[in-house]
Amino acid sequence: MHFSQRAQSISPFLAMEFGKHAAAQEAAGHRVIKLNLGEPDFGAPPAVLSELQRVTAQAAFPYTGALGLPALREAIAGFYQTAHGLTLSPHRVVVTAGASAALLLVTAALVNPGDDVLVGDPSYPCNRQFLHGFGAEVRLVPTDATTRFQLDLATVQRHWSDRTTGLMLATPSNPTGTSVPADELAAICDWARRHNAWRIVDEIYLNLSDADAQGRPAQSVLAVDPDAIVINSFSKYFGMTGWRLGWAIVPDAMVPVVERLAQNYYICASTPAQLAALACFTPEAIAVCEARRAEFAARRALVLEGLAQAGLSVPVLPDGAFYVYIDVSTTGMDAMRFCQRALQEAHVALTPGHDFGPQAGATHVRLSYAASRDDLEEGMTRLSRFMQSLT
């Protein structure tokens, strides 16, 4: 059997690979502290679970329209009004089978073979794999701690070429947990727009972001660039990872294009998941999610203190997504070896930075603090002992 060049060239997702190794250790009788995956331990809000129980009492779940249930599209648009003060037409909301399906649709709609697309390094690997899959020439643009491991306007301008057709940003970012400042994001989008390039902005972690100094919630890119294409998900803020439900916000002219693609690629997102997700936008569910956001901030403080006590450096403090990007270069090991030994000797699962790009991949490790507080405390104790054993 001959497999496609695309299939042969794709790299394993190391966060999942280390998950497999962790499962093997658990099968051997070890208790593994899993800090490798961005999967909130809370699960869906109780109101959503109750709604799922109610709707699954019915016998049939017909397909919805490819763009999603009209009521859910309206609810998502309303969420942008209440959470971000943005008036958004439900027509522009596309409900998808997870954020991955949203990325599938928008890259299929925008990318032609040979297109030059800018993506920051480090960044979430699956984002660029979708671009590669449709033939884009992805240029990973190196970033560092001076720009919070994010693209800024000066960096974008230095790497721009006559062949650049678009760029992809994530704010807050996986793996670093850092955000692009609002004025910088506006400047980047304005530059790209004036050069007739599209802008895809991954905002999956937006509603987990810290408020600004005045207590205002984090701003969506749509506030500064109404024609940007936004990717979002029910997985993180709402804690619904396995439900595989996400959405995209696209310009009006793009709606019929992605509708045709969705009809052909996967027909529609799960009907019962969509029906239950309507309860996400009730005051009860939002209050639960906001309390969890505060809990994530407390867990972040716990982790940062524990890492400092262990002698592990965090060059840039996260302000959004539940990740910490740790510099392990002082240990004398590269990130892969550090993660292998941490799993084997301390039974703590982390993700090597190799997943996220070459710029800092060999020297940095991602830790997810989406795990329970008990697991995080135990994980910090184990990492501290592990670091002591190295010296």
C-alpha positions in Angstrom: 0.0 0.0 0.0 1.4 3.4 -0.9 0.5 6.3 1.3 0.4 9.9 0.3 3.3 12.2 0.6 1.2 14.3 3.0 0.6 11.4 5.3 4.2 10.4 5.3 5.5 13.9 6.0 3.3 14.7 9.0 5.0 14.5 12.4 3.6 12.9 15.5 1.9 15.2 18.0 4.3 14.8 21.0 1.7 15.8 23.6 -0.3 12.8 22.6 2.7 10.6 22.3 3.7 11.4 25.9 0.1 10.7 26.8 0.5 7.2 25.4 3.7 6.7 27.4 2.0 8.0 30.6 -0.8 5.5 30.0 1.7 2.7 29.7 3.2 3.7 33.1 -0.2 3.8 34.7 -0.9 0.3 33.4 2.4 -0.8 35.1 1.0 0.5 38.4 2.5 4.0 38.6 0.5 7.1 39.5 1.3 9.6 36.7 0.7 13.3 37.1 -0.4 14.3 33.6 0.5 17.9 32.8 1.0 17.3 29.1 -2.5 17.9 27.7 -4.6 21.1 27.7 -7.7 19.4 29.0 -9.6 21.1 31.9 -10.4 18.7 34.7 -13.8 20.3 35.4 -15.8 19.0 32.4 -18.9 20.8 31.1 -20.9 23.1 33.4 -23.7 21.3 35.2 -26.4 23.1 33.3 -24.9 21.7 30.0 -24.8 18.2 31.4 -28.5 18.5 32.5 -29.5 19.7 29.1 -27.6 16.8 27.4 -29.6 14.4 29.6 -32.8 16.1 28.7 -32.2 16.2 24.9 -30.9 12.7 24.7 -34.2 11.3 25.9 -35.5 11.8 22.4 -35.1 9.1 19.8 -33.9 10.9 16.7 -31.2 13.4 16.0 -31.4 14.6 12.4 -28.6 16.5 10.7 -28.6 20.2 11.4 -27.6 22.6 8.6 -24.0 22.6 7.8 -23.5 25.9 9.4 -25.0 24.7 12.7 -28.3 25.2 14.6 -29.6 28.7 14.0 -30.3 29.0 17.8 -26.7 28.1 18.6 -25.3 30.5 16.0 -27.5 33.3 17.6 -26.3 32.3 21.1 -22.7 32.5 20.1 -23.2 35.9 18.5 -25.0 37.0 21.7 -22.0 35.8 23.7 -19.7 38.2 21.8 -22.1 41.1 22.8 -22.2 40.2 26.5 -18.6 39.1 26.9 -16.9 41.5 24.5 -19.3 44.3 23.7 -19.3 43.4 20.0 -22.4 43.3 17.8 -22.0 40.3 15.5 -24.4 38.9 12.9 -25.3 35.3 13.6 -25.0 34.8 9.8 -21.2 35.0 10.2 -21.1 32.2 12.9 -20.2 28.8 11.6 -20.6 25.9 14.2 -18.1 23.2 13.6 -17.0 19.7 14.8 -14.4 21.2 17.1 -12.0 24.0 16.4 -10.0 21.6 14.2 -12.9 21.4 11.8 -13.1 25.2 11.8 -9.4 25.3 10.8 -10.1 22.7 8.2 -12.8 24.8 6.6 -11.1 28.2 6.6 -7.7 26.8 5.3 -9.6 24.9 2.6 -11.4 28.1 1.7 -8.3 30.3 1.6 -5.1 28.4 0.8 -3.8 27.5 -2.6 -0.7 25.4 -3.2 2.4 27.5 -2.9 0.8 30.3 -0.9 3.3 31.9 1.6 1.7 32.0 5.1 3.4 33.5 8.2 3.0 31.6 11.5 4.8 32.4 14.7 7.3 30.0 16.2 6.5 28.6 18.8 2.9 27.8 17.9 0.4 25.0 18.1 1.5 22.4 15.6 -1.9 21.3 14.3 -2.6 24.8 13.1 0.3 24.8 10.6 -0.4 21.1 9.7 -3.8 22.2 8.2 -2.0 24.9 6.2 0.6 22.4 5.0 -2.1 20.0 4.1 -3.6 22.4 1.6 -0.2 23.1 0.1 0.8 26.3 1.8 4.4 27.1 2.3 4.4 27.9 6.0 7.1 30.2 7.1 7.7 29.8 10.8 8.7 33.2 12.1 11.1 33.0 15.1 9.9 34.9 18.2 11.5 35.1 21.7 10.9 36.3 25.2 11.3 40.0 24.2 8.0 39.8 22.3 6.4 37.3 24.7 6.9 34.6 22.1 4.4 36.3 19.9 4.5 38.0 16.5 4.8 41.8 16.5 4.5 44.2 13.7 8.2 44.7 13.2 8.8 41.0 13.0 5.9 40.5 10.5 7.3 43.3 8.3 10.8 41.8 8.3 9.4 38.4 7.1 6.8 39.7 4.7 7.3 38.9 1.0 5.5 39.7 -2.2 4.2 36.1 -2.1 2.7 36.4 1.4 -1.1 35.7 1.2 -2.0 35.4 4.9 -0.9 35.0 8.5 -2.1 32.9 11.4 -2.0 34.2 15.0 -3.0 32.7 18.3 -3.8 34.9 21.2 -3.5 33.7 23.9 -1.1 31.2 22.6 -0.5 27.5 23.0 2.2 26.7 24.2 3.3 29.8 26.0 0.0 31.1 27.5 0.9 34.6 26.3 -1.2 37.2 24.5 -0.6 39.7 21.7 -1.2 43.3 23.1 -4.3 44.8 21.6 -2.5 47.7 19.9 0.1 45.3 18.4 -2.6 43.0 17.2 -4.4 45.9 15.5 -1.2 47.0 13.8 -0.4 43.6 12.5 -3.9 43.1 11.2 -3.9 46.5 9.6 -0.6 45.8 7.8 -1.9 42.4 6.5 -5.2 44.0 5.4 -3.4 46.8 3.5 -1.4 44.1 1.7 -4.5 42.1 0.8 -3.7 39.2 3.0 -6.1 37.3 5.2 -5.8 37.0 8.9 -6.8 33.9 10.9 -6.8 34.4 14.6 -7.1 31.5 17.0 -9.0 32.8 20.1 -9.7 29.4 21.7 -8.3 30.6 25.0 -9.5 34.2 24.8 -12.1 33.9 27.6 -9.6 32.5 30.0 -7.4 35.6 29.6 -6.7 38.0 32.5 -8.6 41.2 32.6 -6.7 44.4 31.8 -5.5 46.9 34.4 -8.9 48.5 34.4 -10.7 45.2 35.0 -12.0 44.9 31.4 -12.2 41.5 29.7 -9.7 40.6 27.0 -10.6 42.0 23.6 -11.4 39.9 20.5 -9.5 40.7 17.3 -12.9 41.5 15.8 -12.9 44.8 17.8 -10.0 46.0 15.7 -10.4 44.0 12.6 -14.0 43.1 11.8 -13.0 41.1 8.7 -10.5 38.8 10.6 -11.4 35.1 10.6 -11.7 33.9 14.2 -11.4 30.3 15.4 -12.9 29.3 18.8 -14.1 26.3 20.7 -16.2 25.0 23.5 -13.3 22.9 24.7 -11.4 25.3 27.0 -13.5 28.0 28.6 -16.5 25.7 28.7 -14.5 22.6 29.5 -16.0 20.5 26.7 -13.0 18.9 25.1 -14.5 15.5 24.1 -17.7 17.0 22.8 -15.9 18.1 19.7 -17.7 21.4 19.2 -16.3 24.7 18.0 -17.0 27.7 15.8 -15.5 30.1 13.4 -16.5 33.8 12.7 -16.0 34.5 9.0 -16.7 37.6 6.8 -20.1 37.6 5.1 -18.7 36.8 1.6 -17.0 33.6 3.1 -20.2 32.1 4.6 -21.4 30.3 1.4 -17.9 29.0 0.7 -17.5 27.4 4.1 -21.0 26.1 4.0 -20.3 24.1 0.8 -17.1 22.8 2.3 -18.8 21.7 5.5 -21.5 20.0 3.6 -18.9 17.9 1.8 -16.3 17.4 4.5 -18.4 16.4 7.5 -22.1 17.4 6.9 -22.6 19.1 10.3 -21.4 19.1 13.9 -23.0 16.7 16.4 -26.7 17.5 16.8 -27.0 16.5 20.5 -23.8 18.4 21.3 -25.2 21.5 19.7 -28.5 21.2 21.5 -26.8 20.8 24.9 -24.4 23.6 24.2 -27.2 26.1 24.1 -27.1 25.9 27.9 -23.5 27.2 27.9 -24.8 30.7 27.5 -27.2 30.7 30.4 -26.2 33.0 33.4 -25.8 29.9 35.5 -23.2 28.3 33.1 -21.3 31.5 32.6 -21.0 32.0 36.3 -19.6 28.6 36.6 -17.1 29.2 33.8 -16.0 32.6 35.4 -15.4 30.9 38.7 -13.3 28.3 36.9 -11.3 31.1 35.2 -10.5 32.4 38.6 -9.4 28.9 39.7 -7.1 28.7 36.8 -5.4 31.9 37.9 -4.9 30.4 41.3 -3.5 27.2 39.8 -1.1 29.3 37.7 0.2 31.0 40.8 0.7 27.7 42.5 2.6 26.3 39.5 4.8 29.4 39.0 5.8 29.3 42.7 6.5 25.6 42.5 8.6 25.9 39.4 10.6 28.7 41.0 11.3 26.6 44.1 12.4 23.8 41.8 14.8 26.0 40.0 13.1 26.0 36.7 12.9 29.2 34.7 9.8 30.6 33.1 11.0 33.4 30.8 7.6 34.9 30.1 4.7 34.8 32.5 1.4 33.5 30.9 -1.6 35.8 31.0 -4.2 33.6 29.2 -4.1 30.0 28.2 -3.4 27.5 30.9 0.2 26.8 29.9 3.6 27.6 31.2 6.6 27.5 28.8 9.6 26.4 30.9 13.3 26.9 29.9 15.1 23.7 30.8 18.5 24.6 29.2 20.2 24.9 32.5 19.7 21.2 33.2 22.1 20.2 30.4 19.3 18.2 28.7 17.3 19.0 25.7 13.6 19.2 26.0 12.9 15.7 24.7 15.3 14.1 27.1 14.1 16.2 30.0 10.5 15.1 29.4 11.5 11.5 29.0 13.4 11.5 32.3 10.7 13.4 34.1 8.2 10.8 33.1 10.4 7.8 33.8 11.9 9.0 37.1 9.3 11.4 38.5 6.2 10.1 36.7 5.2 13.6 35.6 4.1 13.9 32.0 5.1 17.1 30.2 5.4 18.1 26.5 8.7 18.9 24.8 8.9 22.1 22.9 9.8 20.3 19.8 6.1 20.1 19.1 5.8 23.8 18.8 8.6 24.8 16.4 12.4 24.8 16.2 13.1 28.3 17.6 13.0 27.3 21.3 11.8 23.7 20.9 15.0 22.0 22.1 15.3 24.2 25.2 11.7 24.6 26.4 9.0 22.4 27.8 5.2 23.0 28.0 3.4 22.4 31.3 -0.4 22.5 31.3 -2.0 23.6 34.6 -5.5 22.4 33.5 -5.1 19.5 35.9 -6.6 19.5 39.4 -5.0 21.5 42.2 -4.1 18.3 44.0 -2.3 16.9 40.9 -0.5 20.3 40.4 0.8 20.3 44.0 2.0 16.7 43.7 3.5 17.5 40.3 5.5 20.4 41.7 6.8 18.3 44.6 7.9 15.6 42.2 9.6 18.0 39.8 11.4 19.6 42.7 12.7 16.3 43.8 13.6 15.4 40.2 15.6 18.6 39.8 17.4 17.9 43.1 18.3 14.5 41.8 20.0 16.1 38.8 22.4 18.0 41.0 
